[in-house]
């Protein structure tokens, strides 16, 4: 843990100003139901006037992470609200309360803030926003706000954003927003989404680190996050699903343990070591990575050699109806093969044999017990559910060959009852499955329509949840609680810049 603390990054700063003063009104024809109208454009010299009871809404032009500050000649009390999307300012939080699947009702903790201002002032709470609403609560005179700005922060230099070459304007825009999304999430750790509780999640880290490897190459930050997880092992040996980092250099271990996340720790370690050539860390953390798979297999592998996990939170994707049994089996196979690659690279011969044997056993059990030969699809759970998640992860785990994987993914399009992907997290893996099966045109189209669809709906960073047919879809039962700058949605840049895929995707673009 001390080594992780030493790698805490020095944050970069950039000053950004609001570009316009707006009003908002309800419009059912817009995504999320609210529309902005420009009252006046703003610049660095703009002075804003408020009297007691007045409210102003400022548009900073894009999603950003940082600290609001400004200057005033009059002492006053103001209320400051932040919003990533207009609906957060227009809709009532009481009307759309968040409710988790377990019945827990979380509170909104990130806004609003009441602040006494005078002369030069700064809100000490970090905000994630595009829009700021300021309400004058108390003042004996007119309030004149000048030099109102955001001190943006990120673990990477702001100038490091670089254009994508050789692709269409649409794909370049998708890549740019991928960079903005990741940059905002790169803070003292790879945050999942900077709006809410600033947590480092293991599943998000895996995807963020992939994108970072082709964009910003923040190897030391990936290393810090791996060390934070390794130093947060629970008494039962499992790595927690998340670590809270809001308490400076004293991270707090999350209560959650998610088997599919824990098993993928070795995959993150393999990716990091391959990208950075830091095999010393791989050797140091390899036993912990092994322990995650060993513990899952020891705890939940049944007599038929497939995982039967109960009474533990399984993720895979946000989907209320998704049966995750088959996905967990596939992720175990995928994780075991990652450990096999690590063992080969580290020269641990006995483990090479061990992981080869285990991956073969898990794979044979999957084909025997979880694959319906008549339907030609993997099934999951007592209801023999067909889902995209089950097929995607079995393909990524190499349980079927490319022709079979291609046939499965094509067949899925006609399976109207198959459980669809619910988040960009699983859609990322679908793009990867398409590419693994040489279905490059399908991969290109999915990137263009899914992430491009968010842009068409007004996104300036990519979202935690997106369903083109349902603007209000939310795992929390409240679109207001959703994150509109979310780490697991930053991965189009990885596909577009990864040498394994970029040339293939360019060929599809040329054909189109």
Secondary structure as UniProt FT lines:
FT   HELIX           2..6
FT   STRAND          12..17
FT   STRAND          20..26
FT   TURN            28..29
FT   HELIX           31..33
FT   STRAND          34..41
FT   TURN            44..45
FT   STRAND          47..50
FT   TURN            52..53
FT   STRAND          55..83
FT   HELIX           87..90
FT   TURN            93..96
FT   TURN            101..102
FT   STRAND          113..122
FT   STRAND          127..138
FT   STRAND          143..154
FT   HELIX           158..160
FT   HELIX           169..185
FT   TURN            194..197
FT   STRAND          199..201
FT   HELIX           202..215
FT   HELIX           219..230
FT   TURN            231..232
FT   TURN            235..236
FT   STRAND          242..244
FT   TURN            248..249
FT   STRAND          252..253
FT   HELIX           259..263
FT   HELIX           265..276
FT   HELIX           279..300
FT   TURN            303..304
FT   TURN            320..321
FT   HELIX           325..346
FT   HELIX           349..369
FT   STRAND          371..372
FT   TURN            373..376
FT   STRAND          377..378
FT   TURN            381..384
FT   HELIX           388..396
FT   TURN            397..398
FT   HELIX           402..412
FT   TURN            413..414
FT   TURN            416..417
FT   HELIX           424..436
FT   TURN            437..438
FT   HELIX           440..446
FT   HELIX           447..451
FT   HELIX           452..456
FT   TURN            457..458
FT   TURN            468..469
FT   TURN            471..472
FT   TURN            475..476
FT   TURN            479..481
FT   HELIX           487..489
FT   HELIX           492..497
FT   TURN            499..501
FT   HELIX           502..511
//
